[in-house]
Amino acid sequence: ISFNMSQYHLAASLQGHKNDVRAVCSVQEEDKTSRVVTASRDTSIKIWEINEGNEIKTLQGHNHYVTCLLELNRGAEFPFRGLASGGADKLINIWNLENSSESDPVFTLFGHQNNVVSLSLTSEGLLISGSLDKTAKVWKGNECIQTLEGHEAGVWGVLGLPNGDIVTASADKTIKIWRNGSAIKTLSKHTDCVRGLALHGQLGFASCGNDGAIYLWTYSGDLISEWQASEVYLYSIGSNGGDELLTGGEDRILKVWKGTECVQSIVHPASIWSCSFLPNGDVVTGSSDGIARIWSRDENRKASEEITSVYTASISNQALPPGSIGEMEVDKLPTIEALKEDGKKEGDIKIVRNGKDVEVYSWNQSKWEKVGNMMDAKESQSKQLMNGKEYDYIFDVDIGDGTNRKLGYNNSDNPYATAIDFLDKNDLDRNFLDQVAQFIIQNSKPVQFGTSAGPAYVDPYTGNSGYQTGGVDVQKQWQSGQMGASSAPSSSTKTERMDVDMEEAMAQRFPSKYKEFPKKQAIAVDTGNFQTIHSKILQFNEQAGELAMNEKELSDLSSIIKTLNETSRYHASSFNDSQYLLLIKLLRWPENLVFPILDLLRLFVIHPEGTSKLANDKKNDPVSVLLKFLSSSSAANQQLALRGLVNLFTFENGRALLIAPKETAILNSLSDLIHSENNGVRLALVSLLYNFSTTLIGKKEPEKGQILMLLAEFFKKETNTENLLRGLVAVGNLVYNDRESSTFLQQLNIGELLQKHSQSSEKTKEVASELIDLLQKGQ
């Protein structure tokens, strides 16, 4: 089949991000003018003019890299033209684009426990989010009204269907269709992680994934067609709402599909994270080289000769490993003379022999353009192929979520750079960097560059020859299992398996006949908008009178916020005494000014050195200072003080400040807040009780009774599903393997309350049912 249509050419190159462009989308102005929006691992969002590619505005509201974007049209749920963004900070920010002077989010959605990686809208205009915490959530305004649970790994894609159903795509290799909060169908055709979903005209929806396949489904989940689109990972799929699809992935090729036929292939200099059609028919791509590119079929909109030449040079010098275009037998390839024959259509790929070299060309604008050189297959016979690239080693990485991830490494690579790339591409926390890098070093034979006197490796983040952990074990977030041999392997090619036990730190699953408890991992409220906090503190400083900060203290404040904002550097950063004492001083600000200080303090204790400062402070008794704010007349102060106490459970020295000396005093302070009219206060309160429960599993402590009485009182009036779930699991922790606590709880007539709350949602029904069973057996 041959399609006669104009081909896409480069129209603009959007340069301004400092790191990978992870997400792209478009938004429309009031006059229907379209803008391109890009999100990056540099934590920023940028809005661009389409025709010339000029940057219009930068939005800063995330404190970790931004992974997904979604245009929000004005309607009942969002009374403004807006934008939603999700990131590795677990946050979803909502932006009002109608106010050009507004630089902060209108509001922020909290609830996910891991990276937010996908966004969509239901047919009713409600926001849907997908996360690596294995759930999808549906939001009405700033409240989560539904949590979709059932996947066994992260939810990479979400999609609202016109019939009201919701589709989710997961790293567990499945797609689920949901109706009214329940999964009604599971699709299991993909053989690897499912990464992308897109509506496809009136037919249904399309999916793509790490298996390089595209599947086209009806809305009810019946398979329409399938085809192999790539030999390597596909990260993104887009649809023009008609009969065309886009795909982009690890092979660096944007492909335009009409039906199951690829009608154009556009090579990029780097992996394509995201691709999308624009309302005017243009296409925008975001790549790992930090550049977004606009492609157009409009002959009047072509990039300048300078921009085009830079792009052409960037791809013509690429070294393409065997397999990146497809399997081939080098001896049977045509010679360079074959380039005398014209291509059949724009984007055609031709591989030829030119002496000893194997070269790749693309047919563009009526001529063959060199794309790159294929590596000599003979040189790579001892190597292994993964995602179209050749490696000395391919390691299997199992992080305990049921998904094996492949990590490729060559002896000439920097192990830390390889580890960083692996963590970023799989959206894993960089706190795991040292663990992965050390495994690579121990199980490979790195090439030493330079003289023997020089460092073997240079950590790109510290500049040191080794990656220093600073002696801090952050909650044992990455616990190694069988890490393989401790010495370098003798063979030049080897596949090792790295099993990583993340049950305690990531999945919070523990040996138990019950699914929902016990849960031993404390929770933390560890996300925040540092820019907003800083601005508010500076604003209030002008009203603080004698307690206002001087120039030195203002500098200390900036240093604190900079350190806290650089989460990937927590292993190596610290605070000096003057910075800590400044926080203590600012806690003396008047009640109407102190809330941003409390917000900063609860983030301060997430940093291991921050908690150490509090633990070693024998003079100021910071826990008592926080307790004082529980009786504040301000709900904001109450909520933030409670969050600070919640976060102190992150590290052992923080827990030690609470459990023995202050536990009774803290619990006594909570009774007046148990039925607060402010849901944020109640959520923080029940989170604190939950954290206490994680330290008391299986123990016989007198504080258990007081916590159980508080929870029984809490259940009498509580209606919020999230709050109820947290409280129910806390009860399960407290009575698990403790017959006396179980008996005591029954004396509080908890059974009727459990029956009542088992009807409020499917999730509370599940937890309450397990709890009722536990109590009946007196376990």
Stockholm file with secondary structure:
# STOCKHOLM 1.0

chainA/1-779         ISFNMSQYHLAASLQGHKNDVRAVCSVQEEDKTSRVVTASRDTSIKIWEINEGNEIKTLQGHNHYVTCLLELNRGAEFPFRGLASGGADKLINIWNLENSSESDPVFTLFGHQNNVVSLSLTSEGLLISGSLDKTAKVWKGNECIQTLEGHEAGVWGVLGLPNGDIVTASADKTIKIWRNGSAIKTLSKHTDCVRGLALHGQLGFASCGNDGAIYLWTYSGDLISEWQASEVYLYSIGSNGGDELLTGGEDRILKVWKGTECVQSIVHPASIWSCSFLPNGDVVTGSSDGIARIWSRDENRKASEEITSVYTASISNQALPPGSIGEMEVDKLPTIEALKEDGKKEGDIKIVRNGKDVEVYSWNQSKWEKVGNMMDAKESQSKQLMNGKEYDYIFDVDIGDGTNRKLGYNNSDNPYATAIDFLDKNDLDRNFLDQVAQFIIQNSKPVQFGTSAGPAYVDPYTGNSGYQTGGVDVQKQWQSGQMGASSAPSSSTKTERMDVDMEEAMAQRFPSKYKEFPKKQAIAVDTGNFQTIHSKILQFNEQAGELAMNEKELSDLSSIIKTLNETSRYHASSFNDSQYLLLIKLLRWPENLVFPILDLLRLFVIHPEGTSKLANDKKNDPVSVLLKFLSSSSAANQQLALRGLVNLFTFENGRALLIAPKETAILNSLSDLIHSENNGVRLALVSLLYNFSTTLIGKKEPEKGQILMLLAEFFKKETNTENLLRGLVAVGNLVYNDRESSTFLQQLNIGELLQKHSQSSEKTKEVASELIDLLQKGQ
#=GR chainA/1-779 SS CCCCCCCCEEEEEEECCSSCEEEEEEEECTTSCEEEEEEETTSEEEEEETTTCCEEEEEECCSSCEEEEEEECSSSSCSSCEEEEEETTSCEEEEESSCTTCCSCSEEECCCSSCEEEEEECTTSCEEEEETTSEEEEEETTEEEEEEECCSSCEEEEEECTTSCEEEEETTSCEEEEETTEEEEEECCCSSCEEEEEEETTTEEEEEETTCEEEEECTTSCEEEEEECCSSCEEEEEECSSSEEEEEETTCEEEEEETTEEEEEEECSSCEEEEEECTTSCEEEEETTSEEEEEECCTTCCCCHHHHHHHHHHHHTEEECTTSSCCCCGGGSCBGGGGGSCCSSTTCEEEEEETTEEEEEEEETTEEEEEEEECCGGGGTTSEEETTEEESEEEEEECSSSCEEEEEECTTSCHHHHHHHHHHHTTCCGGGHHHHHHHHHHTSCCCCCSCTTSCSCCCTTTCSSSCCCTTCCCTTCSEECCCCCSSCCSSSSEEEEEEEECIIIIICCCSCSSSSCCCCSCCCCCCCCHHHHHHHHHHHHTTCGGGCCCHHHHHHHHHHHHHHHCGGGTTTCCCCHHHHHHHHHHTTSCTTTCHHHHHHHHHHTTSHHHHHHHHTCCSSCHHHHHHHGGGCSCHHHHHHHHHHHHHGGGSHHHHHHHTTTTHHHHHHHHGGGTTCSCHHHHHHHHHHHHHHHHTCTTCCCTHHHHHHHHHHHHHHHCCCHHHHHHHHHHHHHHHTTCHHHHHHHHHTTHHHHHHHHTTSCHHHHHHHHHHHHHHHHTC
#=GC SS_cons         CCCCCCCCEEEEEEECCSSCEEEEEEEECTTSCEEEEEEETTSEEEEEETTTCCEEEEEECCSSCEEEEEEECSSSSCSSCEEEEEETTSCEEEEESSCTTCCSCSEEECCCSSCEEEEEECTTSCEEEEETTSEEEEEETTEEEEEEECCSSCEEEEEECTTSCEEEEETTSCEEEEETTEEEEEECCCSSCEEEEEEETTTEEEEEETTCEEEEECTTSCEEEEEECCSSCEEEEEECSSSEEEEEETTCEEEEEETTEEEEEEECSSCEEEEEECTTSCEEEEETTSEEEEEECCTTCCCCHHHHHHHHHHHHTEEECTTSSCCCCGGGSCBGGGGGSCCSSTTCEEEEEETTEEEEEEEETTEEEEEEEECCGGGGTTSEEETTEEESEEEEEECSSSCEEEEEECTTSCHHHHHHHHHHHTTCCGGGHHHHHHHHHHTSCCCCCSCTTSCSCCCTTTCSSSCCCTTCCCTTCSEECCCCCSSCCSSSSEEEEEEEECIIIIICCCSCSSSSCCCCSCCCCCCCCHHHHHHHHHHHHTTCGGGCCCHHHHHHHHHHHHHHHCGGGTTTCCCCHHHHHHHHHHTTSCTTTCHHHHHHHHHHTTSHHHHHHHHTCCSSCHHHHHHHGGGCSCHHHHHHHHHHHHHGGGSHHHHHHHTTTTHHHHHHHHGGGTTCSCHHHHHHHHHHHHHHHHTCTTCCCTHHHHHHHHHHHHHHHCCCHHHHHHHHHHHHHHHTTCHHHHHHHHHTTHHHHHHHHTTSCHHHHHHHHHHHHHHHHTC
//
